[in-house]
Amino acid sequence: MTTQHPPAIRVHGLRKSYGDLEVLRGVDLEVARGSIFALLGSNGAGKTTVVKILSTLLRADAGTASVNGFDVADDAAEVRESISLTGQFAAVDEILTGRENLVLIAKLRHLTGAAAIADDLLARFSLTDAGARKVATYSGGMRRRLDIAMSLIGNPPVILLDEPTTGLDPQARIEVWAAVKELAAGGTTVLLTTQYLEEAEQLADRIAILHRGVIIVDGTLAELKALLPPAEIEYVEKQPSLEDVFFTLVGAETTSEDQ
């Protein structure tokens, strides 16, 4: 008999308002351990607000949320020890080399063997050859990979990636996708927010669409595609894409910047 592991992230009835603006209106979601979960939505849907609450940077008005079994309101210190948060822009020191950035973070976290930790992560993210170069010389994809590598120092079981490929060119995005897949392959749970449909398709084990503060659909890519019938074009059956599902459910309207 197999034992069912509790989810790495559990959110129920999450609500948050800024004055009269209701950003989250009862969000429910669960993220399985060791999986990649994509929270997909347009700007203004509330994705970043969810991440801020899960990372203890913001308190919810109502509802509950837990990460790695710890309540984000009651056990904030334990939650922070369980996670690493990577925002929309790489938080790296351009004056230092890639290796020095990693060594610095390892020392700040009072870990022994900082040099060995740095070398291991440089190899894991294909940055060994660039490790001795100043980060100012790195491409966008390399900086983001270094940023993600830095977030792994201390082996947090849960990684929160808030739109990690914002502003990157296509090649750099592919590099970051490979790094994210590497995280999950190593057993790390990844919650990824994105507005890029292709990114969710490429990476996620499960996808939830957040629209106007609520989750309107949550499932695997196959389950989401099954919501729409296949289209027939010149008698050839065409399966719906995630883009078809997203715009059918949400519509093509644009909203203000993400809260």
N, C-alpha and C positions, 0 to 999 in steps of 0.2 A: 504494500500500500504506500503510495507516494505522499509526501507531506507537501501541502500547498504553502509556499512561502508568501508572507504578507507583501503587499506592494511596496516598492521603494518610496513612492510618493502617493499620498492619498489626499484628495481635496473634496470637500462636500459643502455645498451651499454657500460658497465664498461670495461675499458682497463687499464692494468698496465704492464710495462716492467721494467726489471732490466738490463740496458745496452742493449745488443743484445738479451737477453732472454725475449720473450713475454709470460708473465705468464697468463694474462687475455686478451682475444681477442674478447670482446663484450658480456659480461654476462648480461642476462635478467632474472629476477625472481620477483615474488611477494609472500609475506607471509601474509595470512589472520590473523586477530586478534584472539587471543585465540587458535591458532593451533600450532601443532608441525610440523615443516618443516625440512626435512633431506636433507642436501647437501652432496651427496655421491660421492666419487671419490678416485682414487688411490693416493698414495704418489706422490706429484709433480703436481697434477691436478690444484692447485690454491685455494683450499678451505680456507686455513689460510689467504691468501691474501685478499679474499673477506671479511672475518671476521675483519681483521685489518682495511680495508677501512670503513666498517659499524660502527666500534667502534671509528673512527676518529684517529686511531693510524698511518694511512697511507693515503696519498692522491692519488687518481686515476689520471691517465694520461688523461683519457677521459671518458665520460659518466656521468650519474647522479645516486645518491643513496639517499634515504630518510628513516628515521627511526622515527616512531610515528609522521609522518607528518613533520619532520624537515630535511632539507637538510644537509648531513654530511659535506659538505664543507663550506656552508654559516652559518649554525646554529650549529656548533660543540658543544658549551656549552649545548644547549638544548638537543642534541642527547645524550651526556654523562649523563645528568640527567634522560634520559628515559631508559637507558640500564644498564645491568650488564653483565660483561664478565667473563666467567670461562674458563681458559686455559686448557692445556693438563695435567697439574700437579697441585694438590691441593695446594692452597696458604693459608695454615694455620700455625699458630705458635705452634710448638710442645711443647714448654715450658709451655704454658698456658693450662688451661682446655678448654673443648669444650664450656662451658658457658662463660668463660672469653673471648674467641675469639669473640663470638657473642656480648657480652657487649661492648668490645673495638670498634668494627666496628660501633655499634649503637651510641656510644659517639663521635666517629670521624665524624659521619654524623650529629652530633648535634641534635639527636632525644631525646625526652623526654621519660621516662619510659624504659630505656635501659634494665633493669633487666626483666621486663615483656615481652619485645620483644624477649629477649634471651630464656626465658622459653617457650614462645609460639612456637618458631622455633624448639627448642629441641623436643618438643612434636610432632610437625608436621612431623619431619623427624625421629621419633622413636629413639631419642638419649637422652631422659630424664635420663635414668639409667646411661648413660655414661657421663652426663654433668659435673660431678664433677671430672672426671678423666683427667689427662694430655693427650693431643692429641698424644703424643709420644707412648701411649699404644693402640691407635686406629688401627683397621684394615684398609686396603686400601679402602674398601667400606665405612666405617664409616667416614674416612677423606674426601672422595669425597662428601658424603652426607652433612657433616658439611660445606664444601666449597660452595656447592650449597645453603645451608641455609644462609650462610653469604652473598651470592650474592642477596638474597631476601630482605635484610634489606633496608628499604626505599620504598619497594613495586614498583620496576621498572616494567613498563608494558612489557618490552622486555628483554629476556635473550638470550645471545649468548653463546652457549656451543661448544667449539672447541675441538673435540675428547675427550669427558669427561671420557671415560672408557679406555683410553690408559694405558696399563700396569696392568690392574686389572684382577683378576681371575674371573671365570664364576659366582661364587656366588656374588662377589662384583659388577659385572656388572648388575646382576639382581636387586640388591639393588638400584643402581643408576637409572636404568630404572624406578623403582617404584617412585623414587623421581621426575624424569622428568614428568611422567604421572600426578603426584600430582600437579606440576606447572601448566600444561595446564588445569587441572580440576578446578583450582582456577582462570582461566581467563588470565594467563600469556601467552604471545606469546613466543615460543621457536624456535630459529634457531639452529639446531644441525648439526655440521659437523662430518662425520664419514667415515671410510673406512671399517667398519664392516657391511656386508649386513644384517645379522640377526638383528642388532640394528635398522637399518632403517625399516625393516619389522615390528619389535615389537612396535616401537614408533610413526612413522610418519603418519600424516594425508595426507601429500603430500611428494613426493620424487623427487628431481632433481639430475640427474647424470651430474657431471662436468668432462669433459675430454678434455685435452689439451687446457684449457683456455676458453672453451665454454660449455654452457648447451646443451647437445645433446638430452635430453628428460626430461619432467617435467609432473608429474601426480600422481594420487593416485596409490596405490599398484595394485589395480585391473586393472587400465588403463595400467600400465606398463606390467603386465602379459599378457594383451590382445594383446600386440605387437608381441608375439610369439604364434604360434599354439600349442595346446596341443599335447604331444607326446603319442603314443600308445605303451604300453609295454604289450605283451602277451594279447592283446585285451582289456586292461584296460587303459582308458584314464587318462593321467597324466598331470595336469596343470603345466605350467612352473613356476619355483620359481624366486624370485628376482635375485638370483645368475645367473640363466640362462639368464635373460634379460640383466643383467649388462655385462656379458662376451660376449654375442652376439653383444652388441652395442660397447663395449670398446675393447674387445679382452683381452687376458691373459698376455699382455706385462707388464713389470714392468718399473717404471720410477724412477727418483731421488727423494730425500726427498721433501715433500711438501714445497712450497714457502710461 
